[in-house]
């Protein structure tokens, strides 16, 4: 019976210490923090409309300043491929405001793959994608 009594005493002692520690923790936690003041009420700001003078230019919200002109992109892609020695017909390059696509037949792509990749800066993680459409390889970049 001696071992069992020692075990019960140790368990009771552990419970008492645990309760005392927890109680002390929560008492210190609640008393050590200064009281917080309620948040300040938000200030009201009124915006009054202004009359715009006739000579003030207006900004078109639909115009995108950072997007180059579509024909400029198309011409730039054709020039990049020409510098790499790859002649691409103007009809095989299509550019829209958000994407440009270059269509190259599979044989030409296989022959000049490294030149195409270097000319268009196609690297892993770049925004260029390549996919097959029949016997044509389509290279696409979207912004």
C-alpha positions as CSV (number, residue, x, y, z in Angstrom):
1,X,0.0,0.0,0.0
2,X,2.9,2.3,0.4
3,X,3.5,2.7,-3.3
4,X,-0.1,3.4,-4.1
5,X,-0.3,6.0,-1.4
6,X,2.8,7.8,-2.7
7,X,1.3,7.7,-6.2
8,X,-2.0,9.2,-5.0
9,X,-0.1,11.9,-3.1
10,X,2.0,12.7,-6.2
11,X,-1.1,13.0,-8.4
12,X,-2.9,15.3,-5.9
13,X,0.3,17.4,-5.5
14,X,0.5,17.7,-9.3
15,X,-3.1,18.7,-9.6
16,X,-2.8,21.3,-6.9
17,X,0.3,22.8,-8.6
18,X,-1.4,22.8,-12.0
19,X,-4.4,24.6,-10.6
20,X,-2.3,27.1,-8.8
21,X,-0.2,27.8,-11.9
22,X,-3.2,28.3,-14.1
23,X,-4.9,30.6,-11.6
24,X,-1.8,32.7,-11.2
25,X,-1.3,32.9,-15.0
26,X,-4.9,34.2,-15.6
27,X,-4.7,36.6,-12.6
28,X,-1.5,38.1,-13.9
29,X,-2.8,38.2,-17.4
30,X,-5.9,40.1,-16.5
31,X,-4.2,42.6,-14.1
32,X,-1.0,43.3,-15.9
33,X,-2.5,44.9,-19.0
34,X,-3.6,48.5,-18.7
35,X,-7.3,49.1,-19.5
36,X,-7.9,50.0,-23.1
37,X,-10.0,53.0,-24.1
38,X,-12.9,52.5,-26.5
39,X,-12.0,53.2,-30.1
40,X,-12.4,56.8,-31.3
41,X,-15.4,57.6,-33.4
42,X,-14.5,57.9,-37.1
43,X,-14.3,61.5,-38.4
44,X,-16.7,62.4,-41.1
45,X,-15.3,63.9,-44.2
46,X,-17.4,65.5,-46.8
47,X,-16.3,65.9,-50.4
48,X,-17.8,68.7,-52.4
49,X,-17.8,68.5,-56.2
50,X,-15.7,71.0,-58.0
51,X,-16.4,72.6,-61.3
52,X,-13.8,71.6,-63.9
53,X,-12.5,74.4,-66.2
54,X,-13.0,73.9,-69.9
55,X,-9.3,73.7,-70.6
56,X,-8.7,70.8,-68.1
57,X,-8.0,67.5,-69.9
58,X,-10.3,64.6,-69.0
59,X,-9.0,61.1,-68.4
60,X,-10.6,58.3,-70.2
61,X,-11.0,55.5,-67.6
62,X,-11.2,52.8,-70.2
63,X,-7.9,53.8,-71.9
64,X,-4.8,51.7,-70.9
65,X,-1.6,53.7,-70.9
66,X,0.7,50.8,-70.1
67,X,-0.3,48.6,-73.1
68,X,1.6,49.3,-76.3
69,X,-0.3,49.5,-79.5
70,X,-1.2,46.1,-81.0
71,X,0.5,46.6,-84.4
72,X,3.7,47.6,-82.6
73,X,3.7,44.4,-80.6
74,X,3.1,42.3,-83.8
75,X,5.9,44.1,-85.6
76,X,8.2,43.7,-82.6
77,X,7.6,39.9,-82.5
78,X,8.3,39.5,-86.2
79,X,11.5,41.5,-85.9
80,X,12.7,39.4,-82.9
81,X,12.2,36.2,-84.9
82,X,13.8,37.7,-88.0
83,X,16.9,38.5,-85.9
84,X,17.1,34.9,-84.9
85,X,16.9,33.9,-88.6
86,X,13.3,32.6,-88.5
87,X,11.1,34.1,-91.2
88,X,7.5,34.2,-90.1
89,X,4.7,35.4,-92.3
90,X,2.7,38.4,-91.1
91,X,-0.5,36.3,-91.1
92,X,1.0,33.8,-88.6
93,X,1.4,36.5,-85.9
94,X,-1.9,37.7,-84.3
95,X,-2.0,40.2,-81.5
96,X,-4.9,41.4,-79.5
97,X,-4.9,43.9,-76.6
98,X,-4.3,41.1,-74.0
99,X,-2.5,38.3,-76.0
100,X,-0.1,37.7,-78.9
101,X,0.1,34.3,-80.7
102,X,2.8,33.1,-83.1
103,X,2.0,30.1,-85.2
104,X,4.9,28.0,-86.5
105,X,4.7,24.7,-88.3
106,X,6.0,21.8,-86.4
107,X,9.1,21.1,-88.7
108,X,10.3,24.8,-88.4
109,X,9.7,24.8,-84.7
110,X,11.7,21.6,-84.2
111,X,14.5,22.9,-86.4
112,X,14.7,26.4,-84.8
113,X,13.4,25.7,-81.2
114,X,16.4,27.2,-79.4
115,X,16.5,30.3,-81.7
116,X,12.7,30.9,-81.1
117,X,13.1,30.4,-77.4
118,X,16.0,32.8,-77.1
119,X,14.5,35.4,-79.5
120,X,11.2,35.5,-77.6
121,X,12.9,35.1,-74.2
122,X,10.9,31.9,-73.5
123,X,12.2,30.5,-70.2
124,X,10.7,28.4,-67.5
125,X,8.3,30.6,-65.5
126,X,7.9,33.2,-68.3
127,X,4.5,34.2,-69.5
128,X,5.0,32.4,-72.8
129,X,3.1,29.2,-73.4
130,X,3.5,26.7,-76.3
131,X,0.9,24.2,-77.4
132,X,0.3,22.1,-80.5
133,X,-2.7,22.6,-82.7
134,X,-2.5,19.8,-85.3
135,X,0.8,20.2,-87.2
136,X,1.3,23.8,-85.9
137,X,3.0,24.9,-82.8
138,X,1.3,28.0,-81.2
139,X,3.4,30.3,-79.0
140,X,1.2,32.6,-76.8
141,X,1.9,35.4,-74.4
142,X,-0.8,37.2,-72.4
143,X,-0.5,40.2,-70.3
